[in-house]
Amino acid sequence: MTGTLYIVGTPIGNLGDISPRAVATLEKADFVAAEDTRVTLKLLTHLGLQRPLVSYYEHNKAESGAAILRRLLAGESCALVTDAGMPAISDPGEDLVRLCAENGVPVLVVPGPSAVISALALSGLPTGRFTFEGFLSVNKSARFEHLDSLRRETRTMVFYEAPHKLSGTLRDMLEVLGDRPVALCRELTKLHEETVRTTLARAAAYYAENAPRGEYVLVVAGAAEPPEPAASLEEAVAMALELRASGMSLKDAAKRASQRTGVPKNAIYDAAVGK
């Protein structure tokens, strides 16, 4: 009989946020797979627990994941944790979960704190629909390509960012996305927790002069929904044809009809050609 992989959420700052179920799961697991064993050892010591630890992180996930799978298939249970928050979210734990699923190993979740959800709740921005974008690439072209793909994204967007990269990230966001509301959530659940609700332009100007401190979650407003056309394409074309009949060029007529109706001018022009 195979063992079970438990995905265990751990505190993102305040150790008081760990749940009784998370503590019980860590206590009963045969071993704990940790992003950084030193960080997890501090948590276990705080909880008065002693459990065998194995290292599982981005640069050893292939080798360590295979070793963990062998132990699970042999019947042992494993608690997967990250340094803070939910494992497998912007985290190599997703590969271990996939490996277990492919090999018939049960995977159960023990929910815990999440910086993404916490920041959304604090942001004051729309939360009904959102997209989590994780960390932007340190490569400039890849970063701009990522941001450019979000230019017309209407959902609220959530990013993680380190303090030494924050100023540049805000500057790049402003350049690509334009000025829009943003909430900067810093040191969530910790002593110096702070949420600043401002705009990308103001934030970029402020942090160009003031050094950021602590880890940040950025919650950025989505693009405005495009306005609904005030008329159908057929009505817009008819308007353009009337304007052309009065002496206006078709190009200018299509532009004027577009301004009045909200229908794209290219669509009006293309439909009116030949009429």
N, C-alpha and C positions, 0 to 999 in steps of 0.2 A: 504493500500500500504506500502511495506517495505521501510526502509531507505537504505542507501548505506554505505558500508565500504570503505574508501579511504586509500590506503597504501601510506603514504607520506614520501619520502626521505628527510632527513634533513642533514645539514652540518656535515662533519666528523672532523671539526676543525675550518675552516674559515667561519664565519657566513655570509660572502659576497657571499657564494656559493649557498645559498637558492634561489630557482627559484620563479619568480612572481606567477606561477601557484600554487606552494606549499603554498605561503603566502595566496593567494585567497582561497584555499581549507581549510586551517586552520581557516580562518576568517569566512567562511560560515558553517562549521561543527557545529552541535548542541553540540557536546562534543569531547574531544580529549583523546584517550587512550594512556598512556605514560608508558615507561619502568620505568622511575624515574620522578615523577611529579616535583621534584625540578629542575632537569636539563631542562625539557621542559618549566617550568615556566620562567626560565631565557631567553630562546629563544623567547617565546611569548612576554615577557617584552621588549626585544630588538626590536621586530617587532611592538611594540605598540598595541598588541592584548590582549584581555581578553576573555578567553574561559574556560568553565567548564572542569576540568581535572579528569580523573579516572585512577587509577593505574592498570597496566596490565604487569606482569613480570613472570618469570619462576615459582616462588613459590606460586603465587595466580592465575595462568592462568585458572585453572579449574573453580573456583568460579567466578572470575572476567569475564572470557570469557562467561559464562552462563548469567551473568547480562548484559553484553554488547549486547549479542544476543537478549535478551528480548527487550531491548530498540530499537535495529535495526528493529525487527519484528513489533514494535509499530509505526514505521515510522520515527524515528530519524536517523540522519546521524552521522557517527563517523570517525574521522581522526586518524589512527593508526600511531604512531611514535615510534622510538627507540631513545636512547640517541644520537646516531650518525649513519648516513648512512641509508641504506634501511632496513625497517622492514621485518621480516619473512625470512631473510637470516642469518642462524646460530643464530636464534632468536625465542622465543616462539610465535611470531606473526604468524608463519606458522600454528599453531593449531587454531588460531582464523579465519584465512582465510579458513581452511578446514571446520570449524564449520559453517561458513557462506555459503560455497558452498553446504554443506549437507542440509541446511535449506532454500535454495532458495534466499538468500540475495545477491544482486549485490555487486561485489567487483571491484573497479577500482584502477589503479595505477597512482601515480604522481611521476615520476622518479626523482631521486636525486643522490647525490654523493655516491660512493661505494669504500670502501678501497680496495676490491679485484681487481676491474678493474683498479683503479688508480695505484696500485702497479704493476700490470701486464704491464701497459703501460710504467712504469718507469724502469722495470727490465732489459731490453735489452735481455731477453730470448724469445724463441719462444712463440707466443701468439695465433697461429691459433687453437690449441687444448690445453685445460688446465682442471685441476680438482681442485675444492675448497675443502680443507680438514678441514677447521675450526680450532678449538683448539684441541690439543692433550690432552688425558686424563692425570690427575695427578697421576693415578695409573700406576706404572711402568710396570707391565705385560700387561695391556691394551694398554699402549703407544707403547710398543715394538711390540705388535701384530698388531696395526694399521700401524706402519712404515713397518713392515715385509710384509704386504699386498701390499705395494707400491714399493717394491724392484724392480720389473720389469715394473713399470708404465712408459710408454714412454712420456706421456703428461707432460707439465709443471705443477707443483704442488704449490698451494698457501695455506699458513697456517697463522693463527693469533697466536700471543704469547705476554704474559705479560712480562715486564722487569725482574721480579724476577725469571722467569722460563726460560729465554732465553738461558743462558749458558748451562743448563742441556739438553735442547731440541737440541741445536746444537751438543752437544756431542753424544746424542743418535742417531741423524740423521746420523752423521758421522760413527758411529759404524754399523748401520743397512744398510744404503744406500751406504756407501762408499763416497769418496771425489768426489764432483761434484760442478758445479757453483751454486751460490746462490746470490740473491739480498735481502738485508735487508733494508726495507723501514720503516723509523721511523718518527712519528709525522706528518703524511701526512697532507698537507695544512696549517700546523701551522707555527709559527715563526721559529722553529728550525727543520723544515723538512730536512730529510737527507736520501739519498739512497746510500748504500755501495754495490758495485758489487764485489764479491770475491769468495772464495770457502768455502765449509763447514769446511775444515781443518783449514784454516787461520782464519775464523770467530770464530770457537771454541777456538782456541788458544788465540785470541785477547780478547774475552769476558770472558775467564777464569781469566784474569788479570785486566780487566776494567769493572766496573759496568755499565750495560745498563741503559739507561734513556728513558722513554716514551714507548708508545705502538708500537709494531712491526707487520709488515706484512712480512712474509718470502716467497720469490718466489724461488722455488728449481727446477733445471733442471731435466727433466725426464731421465730415463735410455736410453742408446744408443740403437737404433734399432738393433736387431740381424742381422748379415750379411746374405744376400741371398746365399744359397748353390751354389757352382760353378758347380755342376753337379747334375743329378737326382739320386735317390736312386739306380736305376738299374745300372747306370754307376759306382756308388761308390761300389756296391756289386761286379761287374765284376772286378774292380781294386783290391779289397780285395782278391778275389779268385785267381787272378794272383800272388799276393804277397804270398799267402799261398802255391801256387804251387811251388814257388821258395824256400820254406823251412821255411817260417815264420809261427808262430802260428796264428790261426784265430783271436784270441784276439788282437795280435799285428798288424795283417794285417788290421783289422777293424779300429784300432786306427790310423794307418798310412793313410789309405784311407780317414778317417774323416778329418785329418789335411790337406790333399791335396784338398778335395772337399767341406768341410764345412757341409757335411751331418753328423748328429749325429752318433757317433760310435756305440751306442746301437742298433740303427735302422739298421745299416749295419750288425752288428754281428747277430742280430735276423734273418734278411733276408737271410744271407749266411749259417746259420746252416743247415746241411743236404744236401747242394749242393756239 
